[in-house]
Every structure is written in structure tokens, then in C-alpha cells.
């Protein structure tokens, strides 16, 4: 699991949370809260970064409040850190027969599994009657001990039992205890930052990855910096090594939103071939580009790409807009992955917005 490095990074992330509070979507999801709400400083400090991304991705897929899913993960196995039987070691069960990071009974995972039995990895189920075994990481298997599979299965189970319309009922089906339901909802409230904005859930996913990886990488242009591969690959794994450059950081971030924006600032300026490679403003139904140092009418939006030149090699630079005057980026001037105010930085030469 990814852990944040150093006290200075932790302090920086507290600032980030105040900013990222502005990426919360305003779509209501019943009593449980906002589907696109951004993580609070409590969530950033408590939830390992890879788990946080999985909770948000599961919420996006099933149109649920990610914070409620994370609340379950906290109570069940402390996001994979609990050392008690059923949570650790892999393959163990607790006294009730629950197993894995989200504590499924074997019969809930695969219908017909014998009591006190850990279900073997197998194909995902297609109906609730067959169980809730789910493939969360796209490898074709549903493994109750795989964090992505278990988290996505928990979201699927909540949805089947009434969420997002009635989270209390859905949580009661997960664990029929009022104290458990109250604890999950209280933890979700602590994890959720309630500030609203115009960001979509997918913008929040991109920025959540970028924020979670602040301070993790030093700057390096060229090998061995891992520029990523397919979208699915970038969603399944972490970048190899400990270095980044600007376009690599933006590409991996936007991949979490399901967009391949291109390998370099050159291709990112053309929206990976969707726009002409010219110094002109242009818009399509998919993407819009503006020229110059001024923001677009109405201002930048979360996850807008802001360019400071877009040439080959080291002559171009790109960052993501966070909100509240802040950008998140990988830069030589910031010693790697960092957040800083746009004001006082190099003047932008243009911007690009994926619709």
C-alpha cells in the first residue's frame, strides 16, 4: 500500500484537502451524502492512497457515496491493516466465517459456499442470487481477498439492498446492528468533505490520484520515469519507480477518469490527436482548448490542463487545476510531485478542458 512520505507532505496534504474540497460533485445520494464529495483531512490521513482510489472508483461505478464504502472498509478491517483473523493473514476467517478486507461470508460471495469456508477465486457472478463475487480490477476473477474485488463487491451489495436511496437499510443488510450502521455513517461523515462545486465524479477521481501522489516522486525527464501504458494498466497498478515528469503525472491522473490524454505535452496539447497542433483556440463536443495566459470565461475548472508551453522534451510543461488558485503537478521547480499557487508562477500559454 502507498503511504505518504514525511511530515512536510502531511502538512501539504492538509492544504490540499481544503482545496480538493472544491472538487465535490453536487449529486445527492440519499441519507449517506454526496457521490462526488472529496476526501477530508481525516480520510487523507487514515485511508491508504490505493484504497482511497478504489473506494472512489467503486462509488463512481455503482453511483454510490464512496465515503460510506470506505466507512465499511474502516470498520471491517481498518482498510486492510487489522491483524485479527479474517482480516489477516490472507485466507483466514473470523469466528462468524467472515473473510477478506470487506468481511464477506463465503455464502454471500458465492451462494452455496459452506459455512466457515473461504471461497476460492473464480468468475464474477452475474446475479445477486448467485452471490456478490465481483471483479473489481479487471483480471477476470473475483477474489474475496483481492482489495479491488472486495471493495467493488461491497458497493454492489449496498446497491442491491437499497443504496443510494436508503443507506441505512443497505448497511443493515450488510450488518444488522444499529451500532454498526451508526458507526459506518459517522465514519463516512468524517471522511467526506461537504463543500460543493461543479466538478464531476470523474474529475474528482483524477484529482484524488494526483493529490494522493503529491510528495511521492522526484522529478526526472526521461527514463526511468514510467509513462504508463493502456488505461486499464494505469488504473490497475502504480507507476514503477520514484520519479515523474509533468506529462507523465497528468497522464496517470487523467487515466483514473478513463481518459488517455497523451504521452507528452505535445500530444496532450492536441488532446491525443483530437485537435490540430496549432496555436489556436478550438472546441469540439469532446474537448475545448484556449490560448494565452487568461483563464476561460467563468474561470478554470477542476482537472483542467494548464499549459506553460507544449514543446518536445523539456520545453513544455503542463499541470492540473485543483481549485482555489492551486495547481497540482510534477515539476523540476517543485522537486517532483507538488502543489502550488498558480499566481506568481510562470504565465500559462493555454489550457485544455475535457468535457
C-alpha positions, 0 to 999 in steps of 0.5 A, spaced: 500 500 500 502 507 498 503 511 504 505 518 504 512 520 505 514 525 511 511 530 515 512 536 510 507 532 505 502 531 511 502 538 512 501 539 504 496 534 504 492 538 509 492 544 504 490 540 499 484 537 502 481 544 503 482 545 496 480 538 493 474 540 497 472 544 491 472 538 487 465 535 490 460 533 485 453 536 487 449 529 486 445 527 492 445 520 494 440 519 499 441 519 507 449 517 506 451 524 502 454 526 496 457 521 490 462 526 488 464 529 495 472 529 496 476 526 501 477 530 508 483 531 512 481 525 516 480 520 510 487 523 507 490 521 513 487 514 515 485 511 508 491 508 504 492 512 497 490 505 493 484 504 497 482 511 497 482 510 489 478 504 489 473 506 494 472 512 489 472 508 483 467 503 486 462 509 488 463 512 481 461 505 478 455 503 482 453 511 483 454 510 490 457 515 496 464 512 496 465 515 503 460 510 506 464 504 502 470 506 505 466 507 512 465 499 511 472 498 509 474 502 516 470 498 520 471 491 517 478 491 517 481 498 518 482 498 510 486 492 510 491 493 516 487 489 522 491 483 524 485 479 527 483 473 523 479 474 517 482 480 516 489 477 516 493 473 514 490 472 507 485 466 507 483 466 514 476 467 517 473 470 523 469 466 528 462 468 524 466 465 517 467 472 515 473 473 510 477 478 506 478 486 507 470 487 506 468 481 511 464 477 506 461 470 508 463 465 503 455 464 502 454 471 500 460 471 495 458 465 492 451 462 494 452 455 496 459 456 499 459 452 506 459 455 512 466 457 515 469 456 508 473 461 504 471 461 497 476 460 492 477 465 486 473 464 480 468 468 475 464 474 477 457 472 478 452 475 474 446 475 479 445 477 486 442 470 487 448 467 485 452 471 490 456 478 490 463 475 487 465 481 483 471 483 479 473 489 481 480 490 477 479 487 471 483 480 471 477 476 470 476 473 477 473 475 483 477 474 489 474 475 496 481 477 498 483 481 492 482 489 495 479 491 488 474 485 488 472 486 495 471 493 495 467 493 488 463 487 491 461 491 497 458 497 493 454 492 489 451 489 495 449 496 498 446 497 491 442 491 491 439 492 498 437 499 497 443 504 496 443 510 494 436 511 496 436 508 503 443 507 506 441 505 512 437 499 510 443 497 505 448 497 511 443 493 515 443 488 510 450 488 510 450 488 518 444 488 522 446 492 528 444 499 529 451 500 532 454 498 526 450 502 521 451 508 526 458 507 526 459 506 518 455 513 517 459 517 522 465 514 519 463 516 512 461 523 515 468 524 517 471 522 511 467 526 506 468 533 505 461 537 504 463 543 500 460 543 493 462 545 486 461 543 479 466 538 478 464 531 476 465 524 479 470 523 474 474 529 475 474 528 482 477 521 481 483 524 477 484 529 482 484 524 488 490 520 484 494 526 483 493 529 490 494 522 493 501 522 489 503 529 491 510 528 495 511 521 492 516 522 486 522 526 484 522 529 478 526 526 472 525 527 464 526 521 461 527 514 463 526 511 468 520 515 469 514 510 467 509 513 462 504 508 463 501 504 458 493 502 456 488 505 461 486 499 464 494 498 466 494 505 469 488 504 473 490 497 475 497 498 478 502 504 480 507 507 476 514 503 477 519 507 480 520 514 484 520 519 479 515 523 474 515 528 469 509 533 468 506 529 462 507 523 465 503 525 472 497 528 468 497 522 464 496 517 470 491 522 473 487 523 467 487 515 466 483 514 473 477 518 469 478 513 463 481 518 459 488 517 455 490 524 454 497 523 451 504 521 452 507 528 452 505 535 452 505 535 445 500 530 444 496 532 450 496 539 447 492 536 441 488 532 446 491 525 443 490 527 436 483 530 437 485 537 435 490 540 430 497 542 433 496 549 432 496 555 436 489 556 436 483 556 440 478 550 438 472 546 441 469 540 439 463 536 443 469 532 446 474 537 448 475 545 448 482 548 448 484 556 449 490 560 448 494 565 452 495 566 459 487 568 461 483 563 464 476 561 460 470 565 461 467 563 468 474 561 470 478 554 470 475 548 472 477 542 476 482 537 472 483 542 467 490 542 463 494 548 464 499 549 459 506 553 460 508 551 453 507 544 449 514 543 446 518 536 445 522 534 451 523 539 456 520 545 453 513 544 455 510 543 461 503 542 463 499 541 470 492 540 473 487 545 476 485 543 483 481 549 485 482 555 489 488 558 485 492 551 486 495 547 481 497 540 482 503 537 478 510 534 477 515 539 476 523 540 476 521 547 480 517 543 485 522 537 486 517 532 483 510 531 485 507 538 488 502 543 489 502 550 488 499 557 487 498 558 480 499 566 481 506 568 481 508 562 477 510 562 470 504 565 465 500 559 462 500 559 454 493 555 454 489 550 457 485 544 455 478 542 458 475 535 457 468 535 457 
